[in-house]
Amino acid sequence: MFNHTREGRSIAGLVVKLVAIAAIALGSVAAQAGIANTRHNLGANNAANENYMTSGATEICVFCHTPHASNTNVTAPLWNKPVQAGSAYTTYTTATSATIDGSVDMSGISLACLSCHDGTQAMDTMINKPGSGGYNAAGSTITGGVWTGTRQSSGQMTNAGEFISMLGTDLTNDHPVGIQYCGGGISTGSATTTDASTGTCRDADFNAPTNAIIGGHRAWWVDTGGAGRQKTDMILYARVGALGSDSENGKYQPFVECASCHDPHTENTTFLRIANTNSAVCLACHNK
């Protein structure tokens, strides 16, 4: 036990600081390990992956994120890739569902996922490449980068056999994204991000979302257990709607995006936020 002398207090304080630093370091290592063990680690010599670079970059995060000069035209954290315009995609419409108005707005965070998963550009196309002097606002690939893997062609994502990861630009056979949650009807009542949540789901076959002010903005999510919003909840991405003649236009409201069900930083199968045992992912939102 430390004594109560000045020296004893100094040693005790140093121990506390060292423990705190170690905890932060271990947390960082744990976070990196989570990405390193997944298919989202595209870095050189990640032979456990289906697609990876044999030369070009050993970094893990740089394929998606950059600490400086990120793409501000896409609503994803410090995004390091160019994205296509939302109009480049053919989306889910009323031809396949009576509760979707057919005017989905492809301008949200899903564009970040599709910057690789639509197969239109190489996975190492970046705005700010590793090292100094690698900035190109239009994006460019790593010089000397060599790709290998069963589901890529010159670094562009492809499909192979029974595995589907390249979705293409025709999304009519995929779960709809860029749509209002539960058919719409829920918003802040305005384009103000801090107003109270108003309204109810237009489609009664959906579970009502939870909401709270987080980081100074109204956030919505579908709760899957635990207190407050967590990464294992189905995250709804709030933004101002602009969908045809919808009555919620111009109001801040919850939208379904790719990352509502998928967490790109998890080791879960197919990056789902929770295991889909007994269709748990589907039934979190769909009240069937």
C-alpha positions as MATLAB code, in Angstrom:
seq = 'MFNHTREGRSIAGLVVKLVAIAAIALGSVAAQAGIANTRHNLGANNAANENYMTSGATEICVFCHTPHASNTNVTAPLWNKPVQAGSAYTTYTTATSATIDGSVDMSGISLACLSCHDGTQAMDTMINKPGSGGYNAAGSTITGGVWTGTRQSSGQMTNAGEFISMLGTDLTNDHPVGIQYCGGGISTGSATTTDASTGTCRDADFNAPTNAIIGGHRAWWVDTGGAGRQKTDMILYARVGALGSDSENGKYQPFVECASCHDPHTENTTFLRIANTNSAVCLACHNK';
ca = [
       0.000    0.000    0.000;
       1.301    3.459   -0.870;
       2.150    5.751    2.053;
       0.764    9.260    2.405;
       4.040   11.068    1.754;
       4.475   13.343   -1.234;
       6.586   10.636   -2.893;
       3.897    8.033   -2.255;
       1.204   10.249   -3.768;
       3.395   10.914   -6.816;
       3.946    7.209   -7.404;
       0.236    6.528   -6.997;
      -0.598    9.254   -9.519;
       1.921    7.849  -11.987;
       0.418    4.375  -11.670;
      -3.064    5.750  -12.382;
      -1.801    7.566  -15.491;
       0.013    4.472  -16.761;
      -3.090    2.341  -16.283;
      -5.185    4.906  -18.187;
      -2.669    5.037  -21.058;
      -2.560    1.250  -21.204;
      -6.340    1.064  -21.337;
      -6.453    3.524  -24.238;
      -3.718    1.631  -26.070;
      -5.428   -1.699  -25.584;
      -8.696   -0.210  -26.788;
      -6.989    1.033  -29.950;
      -5.375   -2.355  -30.570;
      -8.704   -4.085  -30.014;
     -10.454   -1.756  -32.467;
      -7.772   -2.333  -35.102;
      -7.881   -6.080  -34.528;
     -11.602   -6.031  -35.296;
     -10.996   -4.545  -38.752;
      -7.821   -6.537  -39.363;
      -9.691   -9.820  -39.099;
     -12.394   -8.921  -41.606;
     -12.791   -8.618  -45.355;
     -12.693   -4.852  -44.954;
      -8.960   -5.113  -44.324;
      -7.767   -4.700  -47.913;
      -4.143   -3.999  -46.964;
      -1.157   -5.748  -48.505;
      -0.583   -9.379  -47.582;
      -3.852   -9.865  -45.742;
      -3.999  -13.408  -47.106;
      -6.988  -14.264  -44.889;
      -9.103  -11.981  -47.063;
     -10.803  -12.880  -50.343;
      -9.580   -9.622  -51.894;
      -6.403   -7.877  -50.843;
      -3.340   -6.059  -52.146;
      -0.121   -8.021  -52.460;
       1.692   -4.693  -52.719;
       0.715   -1.054  -52.436;
      -0.480   -0.334  -48.899;
      -0.303   -2.111  -45.576;
      -2.613    0.398  -43.902;
      -6.089   -0.748  -42.929;
      -8.162    2.410  -42.515;
      -6.904    4.365  -45.543;
      -9.073    2.454  -48.023;
     -12.125    4.189  -46.558;
     -11.024    7.043  -44.279;
      -8.502    9.876  -44.210;
      -7.711   12.267  -41.357;
      -7.385   15.196  -43.791;
      -8.944   16.424  -47.059;
     -11.873   13.995  -46.979;
     -14.807   13.906  -49.389;
     -17.445   16.192  -47.890;
     -19.939   15.371  -50.643;
     -20.867   12.116  -48.929;
     -22.316   11.840  -45.425;
     -19.779    9.358  -44.080;
     -16.996   10.021  -41.560;
     -13.874   11.455  -43.253;
     -14.602    9.490  -46.421;
     -11.548    8.896  -48.596;
     -13.197    7.876  -51.866;
     -15.100    9.596  -54.668;
     -18.731    8.515  -55.013;
     -21.195    8.468  -57.858;
     -24.228   10.719  -57.974;
     -27.340    9.173  -56.509;
     -28.968    9.378  -59.929;
     -26.499    6.743  -61.179;
     -28.484    4.025  -59.390;
     -31.747    2.323  -60.293;
     -33.625    1.934  -57.034;
     -36.400   -0.108  -55.479;
     -39.757    1.266  -56.642;
     -43.525    0.856  -56.413;
     -43.226   -1.952  -58.945;
     -41.952   -4.138  -56.118;
     -43.627   -2.616  -53.057;
     -46.893   -0.759  -52.509;
     -45.527    1.036  -49.429;
     -42.502    2.646  -51.100;
     -43.249    5.707  -53.191;
     -40.641    4.944  -55.830;
     -38.773    8.209  -55.403;
     -35.982    7.107  -53.111;
     -33.245    9.614  -52.381;
     -29.782    8.116  -52.972;
     -27.767   10.863  -51.348;
     -27.066    9.424  -47.915;
     -24.390    7.300  -46.299;
     -25.227    4.336  -48.554;
     -23.220    6.023  -51.310;
     -20.111    5.405  -49.213;
     -20.759    1.652  -49.146;
     -21.547    1.633  -52.863;
     -18.279    3.374  -53.695;
     -16.812   -0.159  -53.561;
     -19.844   -2.426  -53.676;
     -21.223   -1.169  -56.996;
     -18.077   -2.461  -58.725;
     -17.512    0.683  -60.780;
     -14.102    1.679  -59.393;
     -11.100   -0.068  -57.891;
     -11.169   -0.571  -54.144;
      -7.907    1.370  -53.790;
      -9.301    4.462  -55.522;
      -8.666    7.164  -52.928;
      -8.726   10.924  -52.591;
      -5.806   11.103  -50.169;
      -3.424    8.169  -50.659;
      -0.974    7.013  -47.959;
       2.069    9.193  -47.380;
       2.762   12.728  -48.569;
       1.784   14.132  -51.950;
      -0.941   11.614  -52.724;
      -3.934   13.985  -52.832;
      -6.256   13.911  -55.844;
      -9.750   15.342  -55.401;
     -11.083   13.148  -58.224;
      -9.519   10.025  -56.733;
      -6.754    7.809  -58.071;
      -5.394    4.336  -57.447;
      -2.192    3.427  -55.610;
       0.838    3.439  -57.920;
       2.221   -0.064  -58.153;
      -0.708   -1.560  -56.294;
      -1.286   -5.217  -57.136;
      -4.543   -6.975  -56.270;
      -5.331  -10.616  -55.740;
      -8.477  -12.451  -54.669;
     -11.384  -14.433  -55.995;
     -13.857  -11.551  -56.146;
     -11.973   -8.742  -57.840;
     -10.780   -7.729  -61.275;
      -7.996   -5.126  -61.354;
      -9.173   -4.057  -57.917;
     -12.817   -3.710  -58.909;
     -15.206   -5.833  -56.850;
     -16.876   -8.750  -58.627;
     -18.989  -11.740  -57.614;
     -17.901  -15.353  -57.694;
     -19.844  -18.569  -57.343;
     -22.419  -18.432  -54.581;
     -21.052  -15.211  -53.055;
     -22.550  -11.796  -53.751;
     -20.817   -8.607  -52.661;
     -20.775   -6.549  -55.869;
     -24.297   -5.113  -56.051;
     -23.915   -3.121  -59.249;
     -25.862    0.068  -59.928;
     -29.228   -1.664  -60.396;
     -30.476   -1.984  -56.810;
     -34.002   -3.169  -57.614;
     -33.161   -6.656  -56.307;
     -31.608   -5.400  -53.047;
     -33.093   -4.199  -49.779;
     -34.140   -0.584  -50.394;
     -31.919    2.169  -49.018;
     -32.307    5.933  -48.968;
     -35.945    5.524  -47.900;
     -37.969    6.846  -44.991;
     -38.258    4.347  -42.177;
     -41.654    2.604  -41.874;
     -43.142    4.354  -44.885;
     -42.529    7.795  -43.409;
     -44.690    9.824  -41.068;
     -42.021   10.411  -38.400;
     -40.035   13.650  -38.280;
     -39.126   16.635  -36.122;
     -41.920   18.517  -37.883;
     -39.339   20.785  -39.502;
     -35.802   20.904  -40.829;
     -34.592   21.730  -37.311;
     -32.489   18.900  -35.934;
     -33.311   19.398  -32.257;
     -37.121   19.536  -32.243;
     -39.088   16.727  -30.602;
     -39.909   13.628  -32.634;
     -43.458   13.760  -33.988;
     -45.777   11.425  -35.862;
     -46.147    7.659  -36.124;
     -45.253    5.019  -38.688;
     -47.504    5.088  -41.718;
     -46.928    1.367  -42.191;
     -48.119   -0.540  -39.107;
     -45.959   -3.532  -40.073;
     -42.918   -1.752  -38.615;
     -41.755   -1.373  -35.025;
     -41.684    2.207  -33.768;
     -38.170    3.691  -33.582;
     -36.564    5.060  -30.426;
     -35.249    8.624  -30.504;
     -33.132   11.019  -28.441;
     -30.945   14.100  -28.767;
     -27.399   12.838  -29.377;
     -24.546   15.217  -30.099;
     -26.967   18.124  -30.358;
     -29.161   16.468  -33.021;
     -32.301   14.323  -33.026;
     -31.360   10.695  -33.709;
     -33.566    7.661  -34.344;
     -32.808    3.954  -34.103;
     -34.617    0.644  -33.692;
     -33.711   -0.715  -30.281;
     -32.406   -4.286  -30.022;
     -31.657   -4.194  -26.290;
     -29.566   -2.282  -23.771;
     -29.719    1.302  -22.575;
     -29.470    4.116  -25.112;
     -28.311    3.899  -28.708;
     -25.701    1.214  -29.315;
     -23.833   -0.164  -32.322;
     -25.966   -3.289  -32.041;
     -29.168   -1.308  -32.613;
     -30.532   -0.744  -36.124;
     -29.336    2.787  -36.813;
     -31.593    5.164  -38.744;
     -29.851    8.039  -40.507;
     -31.612   11.347  -39.976;
     -31.711   13.971  -42.696;
     -34.107   16.323  -44.433;
     -36.391   14.409  -46.772;
     -36.940   15.362  -50.415;
     -39.037   12.537  -51.832;
     -41.379   13.529  -54.625;
     -44.548   15.122  -53.244;
     -44.340   13.486  -49.810;
     -45.892   15.464  -46.945;
     -42.695   15.007  -44.892;
     -40.583   16.879  -47.448;
     -38.312   19.481  -45.897;
     -38.542   17.867  -42.478;
     -35.775   16.183  -40.526;
     -36.648   12.472  -40.465;
     -35.181    8.923  -40.115;
     -33.981    7.073  -43.212;
     -32.919    3.469  -43.822;
     -29.422    3.097  -45.267;
     -26.963    0.239  -45.814;
     -25.399    0.932  -42.414;
     -28.762    0.629  -40.680;
     -28.291   -3.151  -40.674;
     -24.559   -3.437  -41.369;
     -21.643   -2.269  -39.231;
     -18.484   -2.193  -41.397;
     -16.291   -2.380  -38.300;
     -17.607   -5.596  -36.774;
     -16.422   -9.184  -37.102;
     -20.018  -10.412  -37.358;
     -20.943  -12.510  -40.373;
     -21.694  -10.255  -43.371;
     -21.066   -7.305  -41.029;
     -24.588   -7.460  -39.589;
     -25.130   -5.404  -36.453;
     -26.546   -8.449  -34.680;
     -26.701  -12.138  -35.561;
     -29.615  -12.954  -37.839;
     -30.591  -16.068  -35.899;
     -34.333  -16.620  -36.326;
     -34.342  -13.536  -38.615;
     -33.512  -11.264  -35.676;
     -32.185   -8.513  -37.967;
     -35.333   -8.506  -40.099;
     -37.728   -8.688  -37.154;
     -35.983   -5.853  -35.326;
     -37.706   -3.480  -37.761;
     -40.407   -5.532  -39.463;
     -43.356   -6.377  -37.223;
     -44.443   -9.610  -38.874;
];
